Amino acid sequence: MQPDFKNHCTFTPMIIDINIEEYLELKVEIPLIDVRSPSEFSKGHIPEATNIPIFSDDERAHIGTIFTKQSKENALVLGYKYANSKLTYFIAKSLETAPQKKVALYCWRGGMRSHKFAELLDLNGFTEIYVIRKGYKAFRNHALDSFNKNVRLNIIGGYTGSGKTHILNILKSSGLQIIDLEAIANHKGSVFGGIGAKRQPTTEQFENNLFRQWKKLDFSRTIWIEDESFSIGSVNMPLALYKKIITSPVIFMDIPKEERAYYLVSEYSGCETNSMITAIKKLSKRLGDLNTRKAIEHFENAKYFEVAMILLNYYDKSYKEGLSLREKEKVFTIKLPTTNHLRNAKIISEFAKTGNYY
């Protein structure tokens, strides 16, 4: 039986209002449906959610116009008209997402959209339906607030080309807790960081995806994070987390520039030429016209080491300036002869065991 969306939503024992904390603590994985419009979903959504929009973007805009220019009642009538034309689609897509007929739903504030959708599923055989109280807005508040937790961070620092991300993941394989911000951001942090990477999420979705990793951590243990700027490509990290990063101990790897240049050659020499040259040009104001021309000429002639050395002159200076802003007593420098990641990770790990940074 398919209800008309205009009918009053009558809750049954199969429809359960649940707050976001309770949903996140569910022991059994329940498929999650976001009933907001496609543009709302694209801007940011709860990770793992499937979008089954009640209204398209155009429909939502039209309803908003009618609400503003006419009345709430006329807007509701239009909304029911749009929704009722798609009831069969809603049920089919929901069954595709949740074939066991157990599902969780949310809209922006846990209001009419998610409750009406829940009623539809209830009357069409779904046996367990959770509606997230206060919707996506509650999730966002909960996610951002989680970064205010008191945690112990160890920051892995080092000039460009030190292999910080490799070190981080080796530490993970040895059983330490890490957060790989660059992996979550789909970007390596510099103007070259997006070359060959997937499209970056919005800042909002980056925060959501970061929270998905953050909430799995044991906050009684130290968390290792790579030293990052506030912006990673086009996304910004949560301000509360960034403040923790810039005030936490940094284990700074001091590796010779030449060694780092060789490492960068191994990382970037196979990249598409036009993308690399475009990235070099973005640094022209900082490199200067002469160094920019030299770097491009060297790259076109496959002199990748020379390109790396020119770029490192800029990046080393920039990183050093940022490092100087930290509390000196919280910067611990380790001189390392090469970019041997396994060896360097072992040295850093052993060093961390001996220090009381807090």
Buried (B, 14 or more C-beta within 10 A) or exposed (E): EEBEBEEEBEBEEBBBBBBBEEBBEEEEEBBBBBBBBBEBBBBBBBBEBBBBBBBBEEBBEBBEEBBEEEEEEEBBBBBBEBBEEBBEEBBEBBBEBBEEBBBBBBBBBBEBBBBBBBBBBBBBEBEBBBBBBBBBBBBBEBBBEBBEEEBBBBBBBBBBBBBBBBBBBBBBEEEBBBBBBBBBBBBBBBBBBBBEBEEBBEBBBBBBBBBBBBEEBEBEEBBBBBBBBBBBBBBBBBEEBBEBBBEBBBBBBEBBBEBBBBBBBEBBBEBEEEBBBEBBBBBBEBBEEEBBEBBBEBBEEEBBBBBBBBBBBBBBEBBEEEBEEBEEEBBBEBEBEBBBBEEBBBBBBEEBEEEEBE
